[in-house]
Amino acid sequence: MMIIMTFLITSVFILVMIMNLILFINIHKKMNREKNSAFECGFDCFSMARISFSVHFFIISLMFLIFDIEITLIFPIPAMKLFMQMNNWMLFSTLMMMLLITSLILEWKEGSMEWK
């Protein structure tokens, strides 16, 4: 118990020292207009707020997220073979692959995968 308390006190002390060191090092840097202004995706924040945005970029990012989530669900399937019964493992992996292939075919036929 004493070792844990010593470790915690030492850790907090080191943390406070590092935070103070960072404040001391950065004290000479002055804030200017460029550093205080908001920066968002390369758009000038002082221009018109309603700029037309290509929906195609949104569709591409949405497809990426959908396929990324499906890949993270498919990734542990080989390890599931060890812990599940054979019928459940085959059913789950078959359904996941069918979902992935079906969504890929639908996106392809819709034309969302073609860069315009």
Biopython code that builds the backbone (N, CA, C, O; Angstrom):
import numpy as np
from Bio.PDB.StructureBuilder import StructureBuilder

atoms = [
    (1, "MET", "N", (0.828, -1.191, 0.000)),
    (1, "MET", "CA", (0.000, 0.000, 0.000)),
    (1, "MET", "C", (0.874, 1.256, 0.000)),
    (1, "MET", "O", (0.571, 2.248, -0.664)),
    (2, "MET", "N", (1.948, 1.184, 0.752)),
    (2, "MET", "CA", (2.846, 2.325, 0.843)),
    (2, "MET", "C", (3.538, 2.597, -0.491)),
    (2, "MET", "O", (3.792, 3.749, -0.842)),
    (3, "ILE", "N", (3.839, 1.534, -1.227)),
    (3, "ILE", "CA", (4.490, 1.692, -2.530)),
    (3, "ILE", "C", (3.549, 2.387, -3.517)),
    (3, "ILE", "O", (3.974, 3.241, -4.296)),
    (4, "ILE", "N", (2.276, 2.017, -3.478)),
    (4, "ILE", "CA", (1.291, 2.625, -4.378)),
    (4, "ILE", "C", (1.124, 4.111, -4.064)),
    (4, "ILE", "O", (1.067, 4.937, -4.975)),
    (5, "MET", "N", (1.045, 4.450, -2.785)),
    (5, "MET", "CA", (0.905, 5.859, -2.398)),
    (5, "MET", "C", (2.131, 6.670, -2.811)),
    (5, "MET", "O", (2.006, 7.799, -3.287)),
    (6, "THR", "N", (3.315, 6.089, -2.626)),
    (6, "THR", "CA", (4.545, 6.768, -3.033)),
    (6, "THR", "C", (4.567, 6.988, -4.543)),
    (6, "THR", "O", (4.952, 8.055, -5.023)),
    (7, "PHE", "N", (4.145, 5.958, -5.286)),
    (7, "PHE", "CA", (4.086, 6.079, -6.744)),
    (7, "PHE", "C", (3.109, 7.171, -7.171)),
    (7, "PHE", "O", (3.425, 7.970, -8.054)),
    (8, "LEU", "N", (1.937, 7.215, -6.562)),
    (8, "LEU", "CA", (0.936, 8.227, -6.921)),
    (8, "LEU", "C", (1.422, 9.637, -6.598)),
    (8, "LEU", "O", (1.251, 10.550, -7.406)),
    (9, "ILE", "N", (2.022, 9.821, -5.432)),
    (9, "ILE", "CA", (2.523, 11.147, -5.054)),
    (9, "ILE", "C", (3.642, 11.583, -5.991)),
    (9, "ILE", "O", (3.693, 12.741, -6.404)),
    (10, "THR", "N", (4.532, 10.663, -6.324)),
    (10, "THR", "CA", (5.620, 10.980, -7.248)),
    (10, "THR", "C", (5.071, 11.323, -8.628)),
    (10, "THR", "O", (5.542, 12.264, -9.267)),
    (11, "SER", "N", (4.082, 10.568, -9.089)),
    (11, "SER", "CA", (3.493, 10.827, -10.409)),
    (11, "SER", "C", (2.831, 12.197, -10.467)),
    (11, "SER", "O", (2.999, 12.929, -11.443)),
    (12, "VAL", "N", (2.085, 12.545, -9.433)),
    (12, "VAL", "CA", (1.423, 13.855, -9.394)),
    (12, "VAL", "C", (2.458, 14.967, -9.352)),
    (12, "VAL", "O", (2.296, 15.990, -10.017)),
    (13, "PHE", "N", (3.516, 14.780, -8.582)),
    (13, "PHE", "CA", (4.577, 15.780, -8.496)),
    (13, "PHE", "C", (5.240, 15.987, -9.862)),
    (13, "PHE", "O", (5.467, 17.125, -10.273)),
    (14, "ILE", "N", (5.550, 14.905, -10.560)),
    (14, "ILE", "CA", (6.166, 15.012, -11.891)),
    (14, "ILE", "C", (5.208, 15.689, -12.859)),
    (14, "ILE", "O", (5.629, 16.506, -13.678)),
    (15, "LEU", "N", (3.938, 15.361, -12.774)),
    (15, "LEU", "CA", (2.941, 15.973, -13.652)),
    (15, "LEU", "C", (2.857, 17.474, -13.428)),
    (15, "LEU", "O", (2.820, 18.240, -14.392)),
    (16, "VAL", "N", (2.827, 17.904, -12.183)),
    (16, "VAL", "CA", (2.755, 19.337, -11.873)),
    (16, "VAL", "C", (4.021, 20.044, -12.350)),
    (16, "VAL", "O", (3.951, 21.153, -12.877)),
    (17, "MET", "N", (5.167, 19.414, -12.168)),
    (17, "MET", "CA", (6.429, 20.015, -12.622)),
    (17, "MET", "C", (6.461, 20.176, -14.145)),
    (17, "MET", "O", (6.916, 21.202, -14.650)),
    (18, "ILE", "N", (5.986, 19.179, -14.869)),
    (18, "ILE", "CA", (5.961, 19.259, -16.337)),
    (18, "ILE", "C", (4.991, 20.343, -16.795)),
    (18, "ILE", "O", (5.294, 21.086, -17.728)),
    (19, "MET", "N", (3.833, 20.444, -16.153)),
    (19, "MET", "CA", (2.873, 21.482, -16.539)),
    (19, "MET", "C", (3.438, 22.875, -16.289)),
    (19, "MET", "O", (3.247, 23.776, -17.105)),
    (20, "ASN", "N", (4.130, 23.058, -15.174)),
    (20, "ASN", "CA", (4.752, 24.350, -14.900)),
    (20, "ASN", "C", (5.874, 24.649, -15.885)),
    (20, "ASN", "O", (6.046, 25.797, -16.296)),
    (21, "LEU", "N", (6.633, 23.641, -16.264)),
    (21, "LEU", "CA", (7.704, 23.818, -17.233)),
    (21, "LEU", "C", (7.145, 24.239, -18.597)),
    (21, "LEU", "O", (7.719, 25.094, -19.272)),
    (22, "ILE", "N", (6.040, 23.641, -18.990)),
    (22, "ILE", "CA", (5.413, 24.001, -20.265)),
    (22, "ILE", "C", (4.933, 25.450, -20.228)),
    (22, "ILE", "O", (5.125, 26.191, -21.193)),
    (23, "LEU", "N", (4.317, 25.854, -19.137)),
    (23, "LEU", "CA", (3.869, 27.245, -19.024)),
    (23, "LEU", "C", (5.048, 28.212, -19.059)),
    (23, "LEU", "O", (4.945, 29.280, -19.662)),
    (24, "PHE", "N", (6.157, 27.862, -18.430)),
    (24, "PHE", "CA", (7.335, 28.715, -18.410)),
    (24, "PHE", "C", (7.968, 28.819, -19.790)),
    (24, "PHE", "O", (8.412, 29.895, -20.192)),
    (25, "ILE", "N", (8.012, 27.706, -20.516)),
    (25, "ILE", "CA", (8.624, 27.704, -21.849)),
    (25, "ILE", "C", (7.785, 28.520, -22.826)),
    (25, "ILE", "O", (8.341, 29.233, -23.661)),
    (26, "ASN", "N", (6.475, 28.432, -22.742)),
    (26, "ASN", "CA", (5.595, 29.097, -23.704)),
    (26, "ASN", "C", (5.258, 30.526, -23.333)),
    (26, "ASN", "O", (4.469, 31.159, -24.035)),
    (27, "ILE", "N", (5.810, 31.054, -22.280)),
    (27, "ILE", "CA", (5.448, 32.400, -21.842)),
    (27, "ILE", "C", (5.939, 33.471, -22.808)),
    (27, "ILE", "O", (5.344, 34.547, -22.877)),
    (28, "HIS", "N", (6.992, 33.212, -23.544)),
    (28, "HIS", "CA", (7.536, 34.227, -24.445)),
    (28, "HIS", "C", (6.781, 34.305, -25.774)),
    (28, "HIS", "O", (6.948, 35.270, -26.520)),
    (29, "LYS", "N", (5.966, 33.316, -26.075)),
    (29, "LYS", "CA", (5.216, 33.333, -27.328)),
    (29, "LYS", "C", (3.968, 34.178, -27.152)),
    (29, "LYS", "O", (3.135, 33.907, -26.287)),
    (30, "LYS", "N", (3.851, 35.192, -27.972)),
    (30, "LYS", "CA", (2.699, 36.082, -27.871)),
    (30, "LYS", "C", (1.606, 35.621, -28.818)),
    (30, "LYS", "O", (1.870, 35.096, -29.900)),
    (31, "MET", "N", (0.394, 35.827, -28.390)),
    (31, "MET", "CA", (-0.736, 35.512, -29.248)),
    (31, "MET", "C", (-0.922, 36.628, -30.269)),
    (31, "MET", "O", (-0.858, 37.812, -29.936)),
    (32, "ASN", "N", (-1.149, 36.235, -31.499)),
    (32, "ASN", "CA", (-1.419, 37.232, -32.526)),
    (32, "ASN", "C", (-2.737, 36.891, -33.216)),
    (32, "ASN", "O", (-3.402, 35.914, -32.870)),
    (33, "ARG", "N", (-3.092, 37.693, -34.172)),
    (33, "ARG", "CA", (-4.384, 37.531, -34.836)),
    (33, "ARG", "C", (-4.485, 36.204, -35.581)),
    (33, "ARG", "O", (-5.548, 35.583, -35.594)),
    (34, "GLU", "N", (-3.398, 35.766, -36.197)),
    (34, "GLU", "CA", (-3.421, 34.513, -36.942)),
    (34, "GLU", "C", (-3.634, 33.312, -36.020)),
    (34, "GLU", "O", (-4.370, 32.386, -36.361)),
    (35, "LYS", "N", (-2.994, 33.330, -34.861)),
    (35, "LYS", "CA", (-3.139, 32.199, -33.941)),
    (35, "LYS", "C", (-4.499, 32.195, -33.256)),
    (35, "LYS", "O", (-5.004, 31.128, -32.905)),
    (36, "ASN", "N", (-5.089, 33.339, -33.062)),
    (36, "ASN", "CA", (-6.387, 33.406, -32.408)),
    (36, "ASN", "C", (-7.550, 33.160, -33.357)),
    (36, "ASN", "O", (-8.659, 32.878, -32.903)),
    (37, "SER", "N", (-7.327, 33.257, -34.653)),
    (37, "SER", "CA", (-8.423, 33.068, -35.604)),
    (37, "SER", "C", (-8.727, 31.576, -35.766)),
    (37, "SER", "O", (-7.851, 30.723, -35.625)),
    (38, "ALA", "N", (-9.968, 31.298, -36.058)),
    (38, "ALA", "CA", (-10.393, 29.915, -36.232)),
    (38, "ALA", "C", (-9.939, 29.404, -37.592)),
    (38, "ALA", "O", (-9.944, 30.137, -38.580)),
    (39, "PHE", "N", (-9.552, 28.153, -37.625)),
    (39, "PHE", "CA", (-9.148, 27.520, -38.884)),
    (39, "PHE", "C", (-9.958, 26.254, -39.032)),
    (39, "PHE", "O", (-9.958, 25.393, -38.151)),
    (40, "GLU", "N", (-10.650, 26.146, -40.158)),
    (40, "GLU", "CA", (-11.518, 25.003, -40.330)),
    (40, "GLU", "C", (-11.441, 24.494, -41.758)),
    (40, "GLU", "O", (-11.986, 25.121, -42.667)),
    (41, "CYS", "N", (-10.791, 23.399, -41.963)),
    (41, "CYS", "CA", (-10.739, 22.673, -43.233)),
    (41, "CYS", "C", (-10.222, 23.510, -44.393)),
    (41, "CYS", "O", (-10.590, 23.248, -45.538)),
    (42, "GLY", "N", (-9.402, 24.484, -44.146)),
    (42, "GLY", "CA", (-8.835, 25.273, -45.225)),
    (42, "GLY", "C", (-9.747, 26.363, -45.741)),
    (42, "GLY", "O", (-9.337, 27.127, -46.615)),
    (43, "PHE", "N", (-10.965, 26.471, -45.241)),
    (43, "PHE", "CA", (-11.866, 27.519, -45.691)),
    (43, "PHE", "C", (-11.584, 28.794, -44.903)),
    (43, "PHE", "O", (-11.275, 28.740, -43.713)),
    (44, "ASP", "N", (-11.690, 29.909, -45.552)),
    (44, "ASP", "CA", (-11.500, 31.183, -44.872)),
    (44, "ASP", "C", (-12.720, 31.456, -44.003)),
    (44, "ASP", "O", (-13.838, 31.528, -44.512)),
    (45, "CYS", "N", (-12.519, 31.607, -42.718)),
    (45, "CYS", "CA", (-13.657, 31.748, -41.810)),
    (45, "CYS", "C", (-14.287, 33.135, -41.885)),
    (45, "CYS", "O", (-15.359, 33.341, -41.315)),
    (46, "PHE", "N", (-13.662, 34.090, -42.567)),
    (46, "PHE", "CA", (-14.216, 35.430, -42.665)),
    (46, "PHE", "C", (-15.038, 35.631, -43.932)),
    (46, "PHE", "O", (-15.578, 36.713, -44.160)),
    (47, "SER", "N", (-15.131, 34.601, -44.745)),
    (47, "SER", "CA", (-15.922, 34.704, -45.972)),
    (47, "SER", "C", (-17.368, 34.292, -45.684)),
    (47, "SER", "O", (-17.756, 34.117, -44.529)),
    (48, "MET", "N", (-18.147, 34.144, -46.739)),
    (48, "MET", "CA", (-19.550, 33.803, -46.608)),
    (48, "MET", "C", (-19.722, 32.442, -45.918)),
    (48, "MET", "O", (-18.985, 31.501, -46.217)),
    (49, "ALA", "N", (-20.668, 32.335, -45.016)),
    (49, "ALA", "CA", (-20.841, 31.118, -44.230)),
    (49, "ALA", "C", (-21.442, 29.976, -45.051)),
    (49, "ALA", "O", (-21.157, 28.807, -44.793)),
    (50, "ARG", "N", (-22.260, 30.309, -46.025)),
    (50, "ARG", "CA", (-22.937, 29.272, -46.808)),
    (50, "ARG", "C", (-22.224, 29.071, -48.150)),
    (50, "ARG", "O", (-22.596, 29.668, -49.161)),
    (51, "ILE", "N", (-21.206, 28.229, -48.139)),
    (51, "ILE", "CA", (-20.490, 27.900, -49.366)),
    (51, "ILE", "C", (-20.999, 26.546, -49.840)),
    (51, "ILE", "O", (-21.190, 25.634, -49.035)),
    (52, "SER", "N", (-21.219, 26.413, -51.145)),
    (52, "SER", "CA", (-21.723, 25.148, -51.658)),
    (52, "SER", "C", (-20.694, 24.053, -51.410)),
    (52, "SER", "O", (-19.501, 24.236, -51.649)),
    (53, "PHE", "N", (-21.172, 22.927, -50.934)),
    (53, "PHE", "CA", (-20.320, 21.797, -50.589)),
    (53, "PHE", "C", (-20.731, 20.609, -51.440)),
    (53, "PHE", "O", (-21.918, 20.315, -51.575)),
    (54, "SER", "N", (-19.759, 19.936, -52.007)),
    (54, "SER", "CA", (-20.048, 18.794, -52.858)),
    (54, "SER", "C", (-20.560, 17.626, -52.016)),
    (54, "SER", "O", (-19.904, 17.202, -51.064)),
    (55, "VAL", "N", (-21.719, 17.121, -52.370)),
    (55, "VAL", "CA", (-22.310, 16.009, -51.647)),
    (55, "VAL", "C", (-21.506, 14.735, -51.898)),
    (55, "VAL", "O", (-21.556, 13.794, -51.105)),
    (56, "HIS", "N", (-20.770, 14.713, -53.002)),
    (56, "HIS", "CA", (-19.985, 13.528, -53.339)),
    (56, "HIS", "C", (-18.929, 13.237, -52.263)),
    (56, "HIS", "O", (-18.661, 12.076, -51.957)),
    (57, "PHE", "N", (-18.339, 14.276, -51.697)),
    (57, "PHE", "CA", (-17.375, 14.073, -50.613)),
    (57, "PHE", "C", (-18.052, 13.434, -49.401)),
    (57, "PHE", "O", (-17.479, 12.563, -48.747)),
    (58, "PHE", "N", (-19.258, 13.869, -49.114)),
    (58, "PHE", "CA", (-20.008, 13.301, -47.995)),
    (58, "PHE", "C", (-20.323, 11.831, -48.249)),
    (58, "PHE", "O", (-20.207, 11.014, -47.336)),
    (59, "ILE", "N", (-20.716, 11.480, -49.466)),
    (59, "ILE", "CA", (-21.040, 10.092, -49.790)),
    (59, "ILE", "C", (-19.800, 9.206, -49.669)),
    (59, "ILE", "O", (-19.875, 8.093, -49.150)),
    (60, "ILE", "N", (-18.655, 9.707, -50.153)),
    (60, "ILE", "CA", (-17.411, 8.936, -50.058)),
    (60, "ILE", "C", (-17.047, 8.703, -48.595)),
    (60, "ILE", "O", (-16.665, 7.592, -48.228)),
    (61, "SER", "N", (-17.157, 9.728, -47.754)),
    (61, "SER", "CA", (-16.818, 9.550, -46.342)),
    (61, "SER", "C", (-17.805, 8.613, -45.653)),
    (61, "SER", "O", (-17.411, 7.842, -44.778)),
    (62, "LEU", "N", (-19.065, 8.665, -46.028)),
    (62, "LEU", "CA", (-20.057, 7.772, -45.452)),
    (62, "LEU", "C", (-19.778, 6.326, -45.854)),
    (62, "LEU", "O", (-19.882, 5.418, -45.029)),
    (63, "MET", "N", (-19.424, 6.112, -47.120)),
    (63, "MET", "CA", (-19.062, 4.758, -47.556)),
    (63, "MET", "C", (-17.843, 4.254, -46.796)),
    (63, "MET", "O", (-17.796, 3.090, -46.397)),
    (64, "PHE", "N", (-16.864, 5.117, -46.596)),
    (64, "PHE", "CA", (-15.678, 4.717, -45.845)),
    (64, "PHE", "C", (-16.045, 4.279, -44.432)),
    (64, "PHE", "O", (-15.560, 3.256, -43.950)),
    (65, "LEU", "N", (-16.901, 5.052, -43.770)),
    (65, "LEU", "CA", (-17.285, 4.693, -42.411)),
    (65, "LEU", "C", (-18.046, 3.375, -42.359)),
    (65, "LEU", "O", (-17.816, 2.557, -41.468)),
    (66, "ILE", "N", (-18.946, 3.170, -43.306)),
    (66, "ILE", "CA", (-19.728, 1.928, -43.322)),
    (66, "ILE", "C", (-18.819, 0.733, -43.535)),
    (66, "ILE", "O", (-18.910, -0.254, -42.804)),
    (67, "PHE", "N", (-17.934, 0.810, -44.540)),
    (67, "PHE", "CA", (-17.058, -0.324, -44.810)),
    (67, "PHE", "C", (-16.022, -0.497, -43.709)),
    (67, "PHE", "O", (-15.593, -1.620, -43.446)),
    (68, "ASP", "N", (-15.615, 0.575, -43.067)),
    (68, "ASP", "CA", (-14.660, 0.481, -41.971)),
    (68, "ASP", "C", (-15.280, -0.247, -40.778)),
    (68, "ASP", "O", (-14.624, -1.074, -40.145)),
    (69, "ILE", "N", (-16.527, 0.056, -40.477)),
    (69, "ILE", "CA", (-17.204, -0.634, -39.380)),
    (69, "ILE", "C", (-17.402, -2.104, -39.714)),
    (69, "ILE", "O", (-17.239, -2.961, -38.846)),
    (70, "GLU", "N", (-17.752, -2.405, -40.957)),
    (70, "GLU", "CA", (-17.919, -3.797, -41.345)),
    (70, "GLU", "C", (-16.600, -4.559, -41.263)),
    (70, "GLU", "O", (-16.581, -5.721, -40.856)),
    (71, "ILE", "N", (-15.514, -3.923, -41.641)),
    (71, "ILE", "CA", (-14.211, -4.578, -41.564)),
    (71, "ILE", "C", (-13.843, -4.862, -40.109)),
    (71, "ILE", "O", (-13.298, -5.922, -39.803)),
    (72, "THR", "N", (-14.137, -3.921, -39.212)),
    (72, "THR", "CA", (-13.829, -4.169, -37.799)),
    (72, "THR", "C", (-14.688, -5.279, -37.220)),
    (72, "THR", "O", (-14.281, -5.929, -36.257)),
    (73, "LEU", "N", (-15.861, -5.510, -37.781)),
    (73, "LEU", "CA", (-16.668, -6.639, -37.335)),
    (73, "LEU", "C", (-16.197, -7.950, -37.952)),
    (73, "LEU", "O", (-16.359, -9.009, -37.346)),
    (74, "ILE", "N", (-15.619, -7.895, -39.144)),
    (74, "ILE", "CA", (-15.141, -9.109, -39.807)),
    (74, "ILE", "C", (-13.785, -9.540, -39.252)),
    (74, "ILE", "O", (-13.478, -10.732, -39.233)),
    (75, "PHE", "N", (-12.988, -8.604, -38.810)),
    (75, "PHE", "CA", (-11.626, -8.890, -38.367)),
    (75, "PHE", "C", (-11.526, -9.985, -37.294)),
    (75, "PHE", "O", (-10.642, -10.835, -37.402)),
    (76, "PRO", "N", (-12.389, -10.008, -36.263)),
    (76, "PRO", "CA", (-12.239, -11.060, -35.239)),
    (76, "PRO", "C", (-12.909, -12.392, -35.576)),
    (76, "PRO", "O", (-12.966, -13.273, -34.718)),
    (77, "ILE", "N", (-13.411, -12.564, -36.780)),
    (77, "ILE", "CA", (-14.104, -13.810, -37.123)),
    (77, "ILE", "C", (-13.212, -15.043, -36.980)),
    (77, "ILE", "O", (-13.686, -16.048, -36.450)),
    (78, "PRO", "N", (-11.946, -15.031, -37.420)),
    (78, "PRO", "CA", (-11.127, -16.241, -37.213)),
    (78, "PRO", "C", (-10.945, -16.609, -35.740)),
    (78, "PRO", "O", (-10.878, -17.792, -35.409)),
    (79, "ALA", "N", (-10.865, -15.620, -34.854)),
    (79, "ALA", "CA", (-10.742, -15.922, -33.430)),
    (79, "ALA", "C", (-12.059, -16.459, -32.869)),
    (79, "ALA", "O", (-12.054, -17.235, -31.914)),
    (80, "MET", "N", (-13.181, -16.052, -33.456)),
    (80, "MET", "CA", (-14.479, -16.539, -32.989)),
    (80, "MET", "C", (-14.641, -18.023, -33.261)),
    (80, "MET", "O", (-15.398, -18.705, -32.571)),
    (81, "LYS", "N", (-13.932, -18.528, -34.266)),
    (81, "LYS", "CA", (-14.026, -19.940, -34.606)),
    (81, "LYS", "C", (-13.583, -20.806, -33.423)),
    (81, "LYS", "O", (-14.088, -21.911, -33.227)),
    (82, "LEU", "N", (-12.652, -20.297, -32.655)),
    (82, "LEU", "CA", (-12.150, -21.058, -31.517)),
    (82, "LEU", "C", (-13.133, -21.098, -30.359)),
    (82, "LEU", "O", (-13.169, -22.081, -29.620)),
    (83, "PHE", "N", (-13.934, -20.046, -30.185)),
    (83, "PHE", "CA", (-14.779, -19.919, -29.010)),
    (83, "PHE", "C", (-16.255, -20.205, -29.242)),
    (83, "PHE", "O", (-17.014, -20.328, -28.280)),
    (84, "MET", "N", (-16.671, -20.312, -30.478)),
    (84, "MET", "CA", (-18.091, -20.535, -30.759)),
    (84, "MET", "C", (-18.293, -21.927, -31.341)),
    (84, "MET", "O", (-17.350, -22.573, -31.798)),
    (85, "GLN", "N", (-19.545, -22.373, -31.312)),
    (85, "GLN", "CA", (-19.870, -23.629, -31.962)),
    (85, "GLN", "C", (-19.771, -23.436, -33.470)),
    (85, "GLN", "O", (-19.887, -22.315, -33.965)),
    (86, "MET", "N", (-19.562, -24.498, -34.181)),
    (86, "MET", "CA", (-19.316, -24.421, -35.613)),
    (86, "MET", "C", (-20.494, -23.803, -36.372)),
    (86, "MET", "O", (-20.276, -23.022, -37.298)),
    (87, "ASN", "N", (-21.715, -24.128, -36.010)),
    (87, "ASN", "CA", (-22.878, -23.605, -36.732)),
    (87, "ASN", "C", (-23.025, -22.094, -36.541)),
    (87, "ASN", "O", (-23.300, -21.372, -37.500)),
    (88, "ASN", "N", (-22.845, -21.616, -35.316)),
    (88, "ASN", "CA", (-22.981, -20.182, -35.051)),
    (88, "ASN", "C", (-21.896, -19.389, -35.759)),
    (88, "ASN", "O", (-22.168, -18.322, -36.308)),
    (89, "TRP", "N", (-20.681, -19.892, -35.754)),
    (89, "TRP", "CA", (-19.560, -19.205, -36.384)),
    (89, "TRP", "C", (-19.776, -19.094, -37.893)),
    (89, "TRP", "O", (-19.558, -18.033, -38.479)),
    (90, "MET", "N", (-20.200, -20.180, -38.512)),
    (90, "MET", "CA", (-20.434, -20.169, -39.964)),
    (90, "MET", "C", (-21.598, -19.251, -40.322)),
    (90, "MET", "O", (-21.537, -18.545, -41.328)),
    (91, "LEU", "N", (-22.642, -19.250, -39.524)),
    (91, "LEU", "CA", (-23.791, -18.398, -39.787)),
    (91, "LEU", "C", (-23.411, -16.925, -39.686)),
    (91, "LEU", "O", (-23.759, -16.128, -40.558)),
    (92, "PHE", "N", (-22.701, -16.568, -38.628)),
    (92, "PHE", "CA", (-22.303, -15.173, -38.442)),
    (92, "PHE", "C", (-21.364, -14.706, -39.552)),
    (92, "PHE", "O", (-21.559, -13.627, -40.112)),
    (93, "SER", "N", (-20.359, -15.499, -39.873)),
    (93, "SER", "CA", (-19.409, -15.089, -40.914)),
    (93, "SER", "C", (-20.080, -15.013, -42.280)),
    (93, "SER", "O", (-19.764, -14.124, -43.070)),
    (94, "THR", "N", (-20.993, -15.921, -42.569)),
    (94, "THR", "CA", (-21.714, -15.872, -43.845)),
    (94, "THR", "C", (-22.590, -14.627, -43.934)),
    (94, "THR", "O", (-22.613, -13.960, -44.969)),
    (95, "LEU", "N", (-23.309, -14.308, -42.863)),
    (95, "LEU", "CA", (-24.150, -13.108, -42.868)),
    (95, "LEU", "C", (-23.326, -11.834, -43.016)),
    (95, "LEU", "O", (-23.717, -10.920, -43.742)),
    (96, "MET", "N", (-22.198, -11.771, -42.339)),
    (96, "MET", "CA", (-21.356, -10.577, -42.442)),
    (96, "MET", "C", (-20.789, -10.414, -43.850)),
    (96, "MET", "O", (-20.771, -9.305, -44.385)),
    (97, "MET", "N", (-20.337, -11.487, -44.444)),
    (97, "MET", "CA", (-19.803, -11.401, -45.807)),
    (97, "MET", "C", (-20.899, -11.043, -46.810)),
    (97, "MET", "O", (-20.664, -10.265, -47.735)),
    (98, "MET", "N", (-22.092, -11.606, -46.632)),
    (98, "MET", "CA", (-23.200, -11.269, -47.528)),
    (98, "MET", "C", (-23.570, -9.791, -47.384)),
    (98, "MET", "O", (-23.866, -9.133, -48.381)),
    (99, "LEU", "N", (-23.557, -9.269, -46.172)),
    (99, "LEU", "CA", (-23.852, -7.853, -45.944)),
    (99, "LEU", "C", (-22.808, -6.971, -46.615)),
    (99, "LEU", "O", (-23.151, -5.979, -47.256)),
    (100, "LEU", "N", (-21.559, -7.322, -46.472)),
    (100, "LEU", "CA", (-20.483, -6.542, -47.083)),
    (100, "LEU", "C", (-20.564, -6.568, -48.605)),
    (100, "LEU", "O", (-20.445, -5.526, -49.249)),
    (101, "ILE", "N", (-20.763, -7.742, -49.181)),
    (101, "ILE", "CA", (-20.821, -7.862, -50.641)),
    (101, "ILE", "C", (-22.076, -7.177, -51.189)),
    (101, "ILE", "O", (-22.016, -6.519, -52.227)),
    (102, "THR", "N", (-23.213, -7.326, -50.496)),
    (102, "THR", "CA", (-24.447, -6.681, -50.948)),
    (102, "THR", "C", (-24.324, -5.159, -50.919)),
    (102, "THR", "O", (-24.750, -4.485, -51.857)),
    (103, "SER", "N", (-23.751, -4.620, -49.859)),
    (103, "SER", "CA", (-23.596, -3.164, -49.801)),
    (103, "SER", "C", (-22.610, -2.660, -50.839)),
    (103, "SER", "O", (-22.785, -1.569, -51.382)),
    (104, "LEU", "N", (-21.577, -3.439, -51.121)),
    (104, "LEU", "CA", (-20.636, -3.055, -52.169)),
    (104, "LEU", "C", (-21.310, -3.043, -53.538)),
    (104, "LEU", "O", (-21.093, -2.121, -54.324)),
    (105, "ILE", "N", (-22.109, -4.036, -53.826)),
    (105, "ILE", "CA", (-22.821, -4.097, -55.115)),
    (105, "ILE", "C", (-23.814, -2.941, -55.237)),
    (105, "ILE", "O", (-23.916, -2.323, -56.297)),
    (106, "LEU", "N", (-24.550, -2.644, -54.157)),
    (106, "LEU", "CA", (-25.505, -1.528, -54.199)),
    (106, "LEU", "C", (-24.808, -0.200, -54.436)),
    (106, "LEU", "O", (-25.291, 0.616, -55.221)),
    (107, "GLU", "N", (-23.680, 0.034, -53.770)),
    (107, "GLU", "CA", (-22.936, 1.275, -53.977)),
    (107, "GLU", "C", (-22.401, 1.355, -55.401)),
    (107, "GLU", "O", (-22.394, 2.427, -56.006)),
    (108, "TRP", "N", (-21.960, 0.242, -55.926)),
    (108, "TRP", "CA", (-21.409, 0.222, -57.285)),
    (108, "TRP", "C", (-22.506, 0.529, -58.313)),
    (108, "TRP", "O", (-22.299, 1.333, -59.222)),
    (109, "LYS", "N", (-23.683, -0.119, -58.167)),
    (109, "LYS", "CA", (-24.780, 0.098, -59.112)),
    (109, "LYS", "C", (-25.348, 1.503, -59.009)),
    (109, "LYS", "O", (-25.810, 2.061, -60.004)),
    (110, "GLU", "N", (-25.317, 2.080, -57.809)),
    (110, "GLU", "CA", (-25.801, 3.449, -57.632)),
    (110, "GLU", "C", (-24.874, 4.463, -58.307)),
    (110, "GLU", "O", (-25.298, 5.563, -58.662)),
    (111, "GLY", "N", (-23.621, 4.086, -58.477)),
    (111, "GLY", "CA", (-22.648, 4.980, -59.096)),
    (111, "GLY", "C", (-21.923, 5.851, -58.106)),
    (111, "GLY", "O", (-21.234, 6.793, -58.498)),
    (112, "SER", "N", (-22.064, 5.553, -56.813)),
    (112, "SER", "CA", (-21.407, 6.385, -55.799)),
    (112, "SER", "C", (-19.917, 6.176, -55.778)),
    (112, "SER", "O", (-19.189, 7.035, -55.281)),
    (113, "MET", "N", (-19.435, 5.067, -56.297)),
    (113, "MET", "CA", (-18.019, 4.765, -56.225)),
    (113, "MET", "C", (-17.228, 5.397, -57.370)),
    (113, "MET", "O", (-15.999, 5.326, -57.392)),
    (114, "GLU", "N", (-17.925, 6.009, -58.310)),
    (114, "GLU", "CA", (-17.249, 6.650, -59.436)),
    (114, "GLU", "C", (-16.979, 8.109, -59.080)),
    (114, "GLU", "O", (-17.876, 8.822, -58.629)),
    (115, "TRP", "N", (-15.765, 8.536, -59.281)),
    (115, "TRP", "CA", (-15.407, 9.925, -59.009)),
    (115, "TRP", "C", (-15.898, 10.810, -60.143)),
    (115, "TRP", "O", (-15.589, 10.559, -61.308)),
    (116, "LYS", "N", (-16.653, 11.834, -59.813)),
    (116, "LYS", "CA", (-17.253, 12.690, -60.851)),
    (116, "LYS", "C", (-16.508, 13.978, -60.952)),
    (116, "LYS", "O", (-16.857, 14.831, -61.767)),
]
sb = StructureBuilder()
sb.init_structure("model")
sb.init_model(0)
sb.init_chain("A")
sb.init_seg("    ")
for serial, (resi, resn, name, xyz) in enumerate(atoms, 1):
    if name == "N":
        sb.init_residue(resn, " ", resi, " ")
    sb.init_atom(name, np.array(xyz, "f"), 0.0, 1.0, " ", f" {name:<3s}", serial, name[0])
structure = sb.get_structure()
